[in-house]
């Protein structure tokens, strides 16, 4: 069975066993035994399904995505279980689904919900450099993850409804991350930065965390290419700068790509140190980002092969069958900094976090990578 057939079967299995109340791909909620809420994990998966509908024309994907998001959004655009005043950038991510669903269904509730989410960004606390705090409970902190969660939504809203007035603010936030969080020696970005330099996990001089975590690096790469795609032609200077940021990051990642599988390690630059492992979610994110970058012309077309190698390696080594059902393995469940003492950002910390199966943080980017493969096969830009 080819990888396309396997993925189609796998996606169908997940859809058939998922509801808005209990999605099969949200392993954090399943493990916690709590009711499902508005969250970034579901947002990743539903966005992937909307894009899968666009490339395949299969309405079942759109119908499922619409039912899922509709469950959380009432007629006034208010979103169940979402509190904007938590100022949690993760909660912005699911808002990306609203643009596609509004365009495809015409439901005004989705348009109203965009305003609700944008209202959070209007009040989002900022660091002294002008970047959004990652969450209210993480004051003065910028995490690479947050750029992916918030910036594409922010720019798309600005361009759709505010004449792009704050697109330059989004660009500034990327520039700050580049200037403060990038290691000039290897070109990789540290997971997080504390502008106050007060939290226990950060370097008291630089404010930086101490390691290069694969999935965070991937989220930042996707944030760059997704936002670059949205920026208008009259921001050509900003687009050129973001193109360089993206290209340099991909070039920095390639020396660490596993020769056999095309994947990357959980802590990117320490692949030879046990018990580091080839991690699925971050590898899938880079597979998607690289192939998308090549398709859009941000990267030379020869880079597409690097992304495809990662995609194929994941399908060959991490997609398995058990009891008649397909599983996607070796997905880091979660990793963060602070809040509890054990999240100190050391190499050992990233090794301690559990590996799980079928979590959307791995599944969704693999679906997006699959979409890039389909676009390549069909010659669609």
C-alpha positions in Angstrom: 0.0 0.0 0.0 1.5 3.4 -1.0 1.9 6.3 1.4 -1.0 8.2 -0.2 -3.4 5.3 0.3 -2.1 4.7 3.8 -2.6 8.3 4.8 -6.1 8.5 3.3 -7.1 5.4 5.3 -5.4 6.8 8.5 -7.2 10.2 8.2 -10.5 8.5 7.6 -10.0 6.3 10.7 -9.3 9.4 12.9 -12.3 11.3 11.5 -14.6 8.3 12.1 -13.6 8.1 15.7 -13.7 11.8 16.5 -16.3 14.3 17.6 -15.9 17.9 18.8 -16.4 16.6 22.4 -13.8 13.9 22.0 -11.3 14.1 19.1 -9.2 11.0 18.8 -6.1 13.1 17.9 -6.0 15.2 21.1 -4.0 13.0 23.3 -3.5 15.7 26.0 -7.2 15.9 26.6 -7.6 12.1 26.5 -4.9 11.6 29.1 -6.3 14.4 31.3 -9.8 12.9 31.1 -11.2 16.4 30.7 -13.9 17.7 28.3 -12.6 19.1 25.1 -12.2 22.9 24.8 -11.1 25.4 22.1 -7.4 24.6 21.6 -4.5 24.9 19.2 -4.2 21.1 18.7 -7.6 20.8 17.2 -7.0 23.9 15.2 -4.0 22.3 13.6 -6.0 19.3 12.6 -9.1 21.1 11.3 -7.0 23.5 9.3 -5.2 20.6 7.7 -8.6 19.0 6.8 -9.9 22.2 5.2 -6.7 22.3 3.1 -7.2 18.7 2.2 -10.7 19.4 1.0 -9.3 22.2 -1.2 -6.8 20.0 -2.9 -8.9 16.8 -3.2 -12.4 18.3 -3.6 -13.8 15.7 -1.1 -16.6 17.5 0.8 -16.4 15.0 3.6 -13.4 16.8 5.0 -15.0 20.2 4.8 -18.3 18.9 6.3 -16.4 17.4 9.3 -14.4 20.6 9.8 -17.5 22.8 9.6 -19.4 20.6 12.1 -16.4 20.6 14.5 -15.8 24.4 14.6 -19.6 25.1 14.5 -19.9 23.2 17.7 -17.8 25.8 19.6 -19.0 29.0 17.9 -22.5 30.4 18.7 -24.5 32.7 16.5 -23.0 35.8 18.0 -19.4 34.6 17.3 -18.7 33.8 20.9 -16.5 30.7 21.4 -17.3 28.2 24.0 -14.5 27.6 26.6 -12.4 30.4 25.1 -11.4 33.3 27.4 -9.5 36.1 25.5 -8.3 37.5 28.8 -6.1 34.5 29.4 -4.0 36.1 26.6 -2.9 32.7 25.5 -1.4 32.8 21.9 -2.1 29.1 21.5 -5.8 29.9 21.5 -5.3 32.1 18.4 -4.3 29.1 16.3 -7.8 27.6 15.9 -9.0 30.9 14.6 -7.1 30.3 11.4 -9.8 27.8 10.5 -12.5 30.6 10.5 -11.2 32.2 7.3 -11.5 29.1 5.2 -14.8 28.1 6.8 -16.3 31.6 6.4 -15.3 31.7 2.7 -16.6 28.2 2.0 -19.8 28.2 4.1 -20.7 31.9 4.3 -21.7 31.6 8.0 -21.6 35.0 9.6 -20.9 33.5 13.0 -17.4 32.6 11.8 -16.8 36.2 10.7 -17.9 37.4 14.1 -15.7 34.9 15.8 -12.7 36.4 14.0 -13.4 39.7 15.7 -13.5 38.0 19.1 -10.1 36.4 18.6 -8.6 39.6 17.1 -9.8 41.4 20.2 -7.4 39.2 22.3 -4.5 40.4 20.1 -5.5 44.0 20.5 -5.0 43.7 24.3 -2.2 41.1 24.3 0.6 42.2 26.7 3.9 42.8 25.0 7.6 42.6 25.9 9.7 45.8 26.0 10.8 44.9 22.5 7.2 44.9 21.2 6.5 41.2 21.0 3.3 39.5 22.3 3.8 37.6 25.5 3.3 33.9 24.9 0.6 33.7 27.6 -0.5 35.8 30.6 0.9 33.1 32.9 4.3 33.5 31.1 5.0 37.2 31.5 7.6 38.9 29.3 8.2 35.6 27.4 8.5 34.9 23.7 8.3 31.3 22.6 9.0 30.3 19.0 5.7 28.3 19.1 3.7 31.6 19.6 4.8 33.0 16.2 3.1 30.2 14.4 0.0 30.3 16.7 -0.7 34.0 16.2 1.1 35.8 13.4 -0.6 34.2 10.3 -4.0 34.9 11.9 -2.9 38.4 12.8 -1.7 39.3 9.3 -4.7 37.7 7.5 -7.1 39.6 9.7 -5.2 42.9 9.1 -5.2 42.3 5.3 -8.8 41.2 5.2 -10.4 43.8 7.5 -8.0 46.6 8.4 -6.2 47.5 5.1 -3.0 45.7 6.4 -2.4 48.5 8.9 -0.5 46.3 11.5 1.3 44.0 9.1 4.5 46.0 9.8 4.0 45.1 13.5 3.9 41.4 12.7 7.1 41.8 10.7 8.7 43.6 13.6 8.0 40.7 15.9 9.7 38.3 13.5 12.6 40.6 13.3 13.0 40.7 17.1 13.0 36.9 17.2 15.7 36.8 14.5 17.8 39.3 16.2 17.6 38.0 19.8 16.9 34.3 19.6 19.0 33.1 16.7 22.4 31.5 17.5 24.8 33.0 15.0 27.2 30.0 15.0 24.7 27.3 13.9 21.8 29.4 12.6 19.3 27.7 14.9 16.8 29.5 17.2 16.5 28.9 21.0 13.1 27.7 22.1 12.3 30.8 24.2 13.3 34.2 25.5 12.5 36.0 28.7 12.7 39.7 28.2 12.8 40.2 32.0 15.5 37.6 32.5 13.9 36.5 35.7 12.5 33.0 35.1 14.6 30.1 36.4 15.1 28.5 33.0 16.7 31.4 31.2 20.3 32.7 30.9 20.4 35.7 33.2 22.5 37.7 30.7 20.8 36.8 27.4 17.3 35.8 28.6 17.5 32.7 26.3 16.6 29.1 27.0 19.4 26.6 26.6 18.4 24.2 23.8 17.1 23.9 20.2 13.8 22.0 20.4 12.8 20.5 17.1 9.0 21.2 17.1 9.4 24.9 18.3 12.0 25.4 15.5 9.4 23.9 13.1 6.6 26.1 14.3 8.8 29.1 13.6 9.7 27.9 10.1 6.0 27.4 9.4 5.2 30.8 10.8 7.7 32.4 8.5 6.5 30.7 5.3 2.8 31.0 6.1 3.1 34.7 6.9 5.4 35.3 3.9 2.7 33.8 1.7 0.1 36.2 3.1 2.1 39.5 2.9 1.2 41.7 0.0 3.5 42.7 -2.9 3.8 46.3 -1.6 5.7 44.9 1.4 8.5 43.5 -0.9 11.3 44.6 1.4 9.8 42.8 4.4 9.1 39.8 2.2 12.7 39.7 1.1 13.9 39.8 4.7 11.5 37.0 5.7 12.6 35.0 2.7 16.2 35.2 3.9 15.2 34.3 7.5 13.4 31.2 6.2 16.1 30.2 3.7 18.8 30.6 6.3 16.9 28.5 8.9 16.3 25.7 6.4 20.0 25.7 5.4 20.9 25.6 9.1 18.6 22.5 9.6 19.9 20.4 6.7 23.2 19.4 8.3 21.2 17.8 11.1 18.9 15.8 8.8 19.2 12.1 9.4 20.7 10.5 6.3 18.6 7.3 6.5 15.1 8.6 7.4 15.3 12.3 6.5 14.0 13.1 10.0 15.4 15.3 12.7 16.1 14.7 16.4 14.1 16.0 19.3 17.0 18.2 20.4 18.2 19.1 16.9 22.0 19.4 17.3 22.6 16.6 19.8 21.6 13.7 17.7 24.5 11.5 18.8 23.7 11.8 22.5 21.4 9.1 24.0 18.5 9.0 24.5 17.8 11.6 21.8 15.4 10.3 19.2 14.0 11.1 15.7 10.8 12.9 16.5 7.8 12.8 14.2 5.9 16.1 14.7 8.9 18.4 14.2 10.1 16.4 11.3 6.7 16.5 9.7 6.5 20.3 10.2 9.8 20.7 8.4 8.8 18.3 5.6 5.7 20.6 5.0 7.6 23.9 5.4 10.4 22.9 3.1 8.2 21.5 0.3 5.9 24.6 0.6 8.9 26.9 0.5 10.1 25.2 -2.7 6.6 25.3 -4.2 6.3 29.1 -3.5 9.7 29.8 -4.9 11.1 31.0 -1.5 13.5 28.1 -1.8 15.2 26.7 -4.9 13.1 23.8 -6.3 15.9 21.4 -5.5 15.0 21.8 -1.8 11.7 20.0 -2.4 13.6 16.7 -2.2 14.8 17.4 1.3 11.2 17.9 2.5 9.9 14.8 0.6 12.7 12.7 2.1 11.5 13.6 5.6 7.8 13.0 4.6 8.7 9.6 3.1 10.9 8.7 6.1 8.1 9.4 8.6 5.6 7.3 6.5 8.1 4.4 6.3 9.3 4.3 9.9 6.7 5.9 12.1 3.4 4.8 10.5 2.5 1.4 11.8 -0.5 -0.9 12.1 -1.7 -2.4 15.3 -4.9 -4.4 15.7 -6.1 -3.5 12.3 -5.7 0.3 12.9 -3.0 2.6 11.7 -0.9 4.6 14.2 1.6 7.4 13.9 4.3 7.0 16.5 7.2 9.0 18.2 5.3 12.2 18.7 6.5 14.3 21.7 3.3 15.1 23.6 4.3 18.5 24.9 7.3 20.6 25.9 7.5 24.0 27.5 9.4 26.2 29.9 8.6 27.2 33.4 5.3 27.0 35.3 6.6 23.8 37.0 10.1 23.2 38.2 10.7 20.2 36.0 10.4 22.3 32.8 13.8 23.8 32.9 14.7 23.4 29.2 17.7 21.1 29.6 18.5 18.3 27.3 17.3 15.8 30.0 14.0 17.7 30.2 13.2 17.3 26.5 14.0 13.6 26.8 11.7 13.2 29.8 8.6 14.4 28.1 6.4 11.5 26.9 6.2 10.1 23.4 2.7 9.3 22.2 0.8 8.1 19.2 -1.7 9.8 16.9 -1.5 13.3 18.4 -2.5 16.0 16.0 0.7 17.9 16.6 2.3 15.2 14.5 -0.7 14.1 12.4 -1.7 17.6 11.2 1.7 18.6 9.8 2.0 15.2 8.1 -1.3 15.8 6.4 -0.1 19.2 5.3 3.1 17.6 4.0 0.9 15.1 2.1 -1.0 18.0 0.6 2.3 19.5 -0.6 3.1 16.1 -2.3 -0.3 16.2 -4.0 0.3 19.7 -5.2 3.7 18.7 -6.6 2.2 15.7 -8.4 -0.5 17.9 -9.9 1.7 20.8 -10.7 -0.3 23.2 -8.5 1.3 26.3 -7.0 
